[in-house]
Amino acid sequence: MSLFKLRDWWSTKCGNDEEYDQKGLCVANLDNDPSGAQKIVTGSLHGFLRIFAPKKREFRVEDLMLESNLGLPILQLDVGRFIPNSSDLALAVLHPRKLTVYQVHSNSGIGDQGHYFNIERRYDHNLERTAANFTLGPFGGVSSRDFLCVQSMDGALSVYEQDHFAFTRFLSPFLMPGPLCYLSKTDSFITVNSVHQVESYRYQNLASFDAASSQKPSDPNSVVKKLQADWTLNIGENALDIVISRFSRSLTSTQVDILVLGERTLFCIKENGSIRMQKKLDYHPSCYFPYSMVGAEEDPTLNNLIIASHLPSLSIYKDMNLIWASRSDTVPVALRVGKFGGLQGLIVSLDETGNLALSYLGTDPSKNIVNSPVESKDLNYEDMDKELRSLQIMIKEASTVVRTEPSEKILLRMQETVQQVLDTEDPTVTLSLLVTYTGNDELKNVNIGIS
């Protein structure tokens, strides 16, 4: 357990009696502010969407820019370029049976008190199957726009090219949905199946796969085609999340890492599916987030990693080396890093009950400060030298004293004699006790008792 503690710069509670998951937090400039100021978006499983814009230390009412009840549980939200013929950022919100894309607008009133946000629904996608999660990215190598891929509870991947539905493909074998992410370098989807295998599926293979041939045919002699993964890797434990990052310091300028957070292990995987490195954790992690080191002397594209645990604590890793650890008051289910109030690198954390905080790593000054004496005593080296010599003489005399034996003493000595007499079986044993006295005095009436 670390002696350091996470310090809150700004904090608030998102609603009452609401629940949040690891996909219910997002940090981005979702209103497309020219200044690039970031906002915090939260979505609860009770359907409430909130947008915060902290500007100063401590929470103020004007920091809450939007609060809206969408009427459906919010499973996940993220920001990307989802609007057709536009490069503006938009907000994608995933419900159990619906995927909605909103555009956030900023409205100015009288002073700062009148500044607020509103959301405009751009389009919806009604889902045929219950959704689990989604990922986004420039699927197929498109530029200046992002597509969406929704994973359902029964193992279907449905791709939406902005406001158009593209296709649906089924993963096989499938039991339960796992974390999902998109690797743009290889144009692949990365997920973890129910047998603890990390799998990679190329987008082009999914798009060109004949879905009709994978259905159960009427002819029992026909061969059913199954969607094949580009590569698989068995990690041997359940995966909590997957992210794409440049974490390893040995990467070239074109390489990336696939970071998989397991229940007790952090895996760093190459693009081809082989393990680059891994680290066994001595705690149970709850979530993690890679962040770029702005202003660092090394490559700014490289990332450090924050891992939250159930201790509760936050651990900072640099290339699998722990460089900082801090205790926290809550167990976060989601982490982000952003810039708020002119401060770069604030940690955004959200727990399952809706406690939202902006924190920094640091310590408070100790209250038990040892004060130096006001007046210093002058040292007399001559007196110190005399005292040292006297102590050495005393030690020498004590070590050279010879112990003498006393002049008067009494010595007792016993002598045993064994005699074997003929015609007898038992021998005769004779004990002689010799008493010797050395001294100047005369001893009289000496008595010896034997018991």
Secondary structure as UniProt FT lines:
FT   STRAND          5..13
FT   TURN            22..23
FT   STRAND          25..28
FT   TURN            30..31
FT   TURN            34..35
FT   STRAND          39..43
FT   TURN            45..46
FT   STRAND          48..52
FT   HELIX           61..63
FT   STRAND          64..69
FT   STRAND          76..80
FT   TURN            84..85
FT   STRAND          90..95
FT   TURN            96..97
FT   STRAND          98..107
FT   HELIX           112..114
FT   STRAND          116..126
FT   STRAND          131..137
FT   HELIX           139..141
FT   STRAND          147..152
FT   TURN            153..154
FT   STRAND          156..161
FT   TURN            162..163
FT   STRAND          164..170
FT   STRAND          180..183
FT   TURN            184..187
FT   STRAND          188..192
FT   TURN            194..195
FT   STRAND          197..202
FT   HELIX           203..208
FT   HELIX           212..214
FT   TURN            220..221
FT   STRAND          231..234
FT   STRAND          239..245
FT   TURN            249..250
FT   TURN            253..254
FT   STRAND          257..262
FT   STRAND          265..269
FT   TURN            271..272
FT   STRAND          275..280
FT   STRAND          285..292
FT   TURN            294..295
FT   TURN            300..301
FT   STRAND          303..309
FT   TURN            310..312
FT   STRAND          313..318
FT   TURN            319..320
FT   STRAND          321..327
FT   STRAND          332..340
FT   TURN            341..342
FT   STRAND          343..351
FT   TURN            352..353
FT   STRAND          355..362
FT   HELIX           381..400
FT   STRAND          409..419
FT   TURN            422..423
FT   STRAND          428..438
//
